[in-house]
Amino acid sequence: MPTTSDFERMLREAALRVTRPRVAVLSAVHGHPHADTDSIIRIVRGDLGEVSRQAVYDVLNALTASGLVRRIEPTGSVARYESRVGDNHHHLVCRSCGAIADVDCAVGATPCLTASDDHGFAIDEAEVIYWGLCPDCSTARSS
């Protein structure tokens, strides 16, 4: 996991002012992939003490806009944040417990990743979510 100085460098390179809340939120997202906002708020408050919900929301918006974090929102789920950005990866989501895992982009023939009509868009990313049951929930169901 990156260090505090790494997070400060990332913020500077993204032309964002380095603040304790920004470093704490960035650290929380790196340490807890796919965490929701409430979880991130709890983690940041554990690190900094009192910090407003709005401050965390503002930081998450700034980090997302700058490309330092990615916001995902699987159907039926609250927004989640991850630090894996800049690649075309996808997600596995458990229908039972909501667990989320990263999965690299499909390899081989991938017709679903090529739009049948791009309507003039310059497509640079495809978002694919694989739904199913995680190993724990699958085992629990078969028991």
C-alpha positions in Angstrom: 0.0 0.0 0.0 1.3 3.5 -0.8 2.6 5.7 2.0 1.4 9.1 3.2 4.1 10.7 1.1 2.9 8.7 -1.9 -0.6 10.0 -1.4 0.6 13.5 -1.1 2.6 13.1 -4.4 -0.5 11.7 -6.1 -2.6 14.7 -5.0 0.0 17.2 -6.2 0.4 15.4 -9.5 -3.4 15.7 -9.9 -3.2 19.4 -9.2 -5.1 19.0 -5.9 -4.1 20.7 -2.7 -2.7 18.3 -0.1 -5.0 18.3 3.0 -5.3 15.8 5.8 -8.8 14.8 4.8 -7.8 14.2 1.2 -4.8 12.1 2.3 -7.0 10.2 4.7 -9.8 9.5 2.2 -7.3 8.4 -0.5 -5.6 6.1 2.0 -9.0 4.7 3.0 -9.9 3.9 -0.6 -6.5 2.3 -1.2 -6.8 0.2 1.9 -10.4 -0.8 1.5 -11.2 -1.4 -2.2 -14.9 -1.1 -3.1 -15.8 0.6 0.2 -19.0 2.6 0.3 -19.1 6.2 1.5 -20.3 5.3 5.1 -17.4 2.9 5.5 -14.9 5.5 4.2 -16.3 8.1 6.6 -15.8 5.7 9.5 -12.3 4.9 8.5 -11.4 8.6 8.0 -12.9 9.5 11.4 -10.9 6.7 13.0 -7.8 8.3 11.5 -8.5 12.0 11.9 -11.2 12.2 14.5 -14.2 14.4 13.7 -14.6 15.1 10.0 -18.0 16.0 8.4 -19.8 13.7 6.1 -19.9 16.6 3.6 -16.1 17.0 3.7 -15.7 13.3 2.8 -18.3 13.5 0.0 -16.5 16.6 -1.3 -13.1 14.8 -1.2 -14.5 11.7 -2.9 -15.9 13.9 -5.7 -12.6 15.7 -6.2 -10.6 12.5 -6.2 -13.1 10.9 -8.7 -13.0 14.0 -10.9 -9.2 14.0 -10.9 -9.0 10.3 -11.8 -7.3 9.3 -8.6 -10.3 7.0 -7.6 -13.1 5.4 -9.5 -16.7 5.4 -8.5 -18.7 2.3 -9.3 -22.4 1.7 -8.6 -23.6 -1.8 -9.3 -27.4 -2.1 -9.7 -29.0 -2.1 -6.3 -25.9 -1.0 -4.5 -24.8 2.3 -3.1 -21.8 4.0 -4.7 -18.5 2.3 -4.0 -14.9 3.6 -4.6 -11.7 2.0 -5.7 -8.2 3.0 -6.4 -7.7 0.8 -9.4 -8.0 3.4 -12.2 -6.7 3.8 -15.7 -7.3 0.2 -16.8 -10.3 -1.5 -18.3 -11.1 -3.9 -15.5 -14.5 -5.2 -14.5 -16.2 -6.5 -11.4 -17.7 -9.6 -10.0 -20.7 -8.9 -7.6 -22.3 -11.4 -5.3 -26.1 -11.3 -5.6 -26.4 -12.5 -2.0 -23.9 -10.6 0.2 -22.9 -7.8 -2.2 -19.2 -8.7 -2.1 -17.3 -7.1 -5.0 -14.0 -8.4 -6.6 -12.0 -7.0 -9.5 -11.6 -9.1 -12.7 -9.3 -8.2 -15.6 -10.8 -7.4 -18.9 -12.0 -10.4 -20.9 -9.5 -12.0 -23.2 -9.9 -13.7 -26.6 -13.1 -13.0 -28.6 -15.0 -10.3 -26.8 -17.9 -9.3 -29.1 -19.9 -7.7 -26.2 -17.1 -5.2 -25.7 -17.4 -3.9 -29.2 -20.5 -1.7 -29.7 -22.7 -2.7 -32.6 -23.2 1.0 -33.3 -20.9 3.5 -31.6 -23.1 6.5 -32.6 -20.0 8.5 -33.3 -18.6 8.0 -29.8 -14.9 7.5 -29.3 -15.3 4.6 -26.9 -12.4 4.1 -24.5 -13.9 1.9 -21.8 -16.6 -0.8 -21.4 -18.2 -1.5 -18.0 -19.0 -5.1 -17.4 -20.4 -6.5 -14.2 -20.5 -10.2 -13.7 -23.3 -11.3 -11.2 -23.4 -14.5 -9.3 -22.6 -15.9 -5.8 -19.3 -15.5 -4.1 -17.6 -18.7 -2.8 -18.9 -18.2 0.8 -22.6 -17.6 -0.3 -22.4 -20.4 -2.9 -21.2 -22.9 -0.2 -23.8 -21.7 2.3 -26.6 -22.2 -0.3 -25.5 -25.7 -1.2 -25.4 -26.7 2.5 
